[in-house]
Amino acid sequence: MKSWQLVRLIAGTFILMSLALGVPGSPVFVSSWWLAFTAFVGANLLQSALTGWCLMETILRRLGVQAGA
C-alpha cells in the first residue's frame, strides 16, 4: 500500500473506533470524551486537505512506506 492509502485506512479506523467507544448506545461504550478524538482526526483530515501536508503521511514515509503518485 502507498502512504496515502494507509493514511485513509488509519483515519477511517480511528474514526470508527472512537465512535464505538464514545457513543452511549454502543456495546463497547467507555466515555463520551472519545468523541473529542473523532473531532481531532476530522480536523487533521480537513487541515491536510487545505494545506497538502499530513503528519501521519510524513511519519509513514519515514518508516519506509512508499509515497503515492
Order of alpha helices (4+ residues) and beta strands (2+ residues): alpha-alpha-alpha
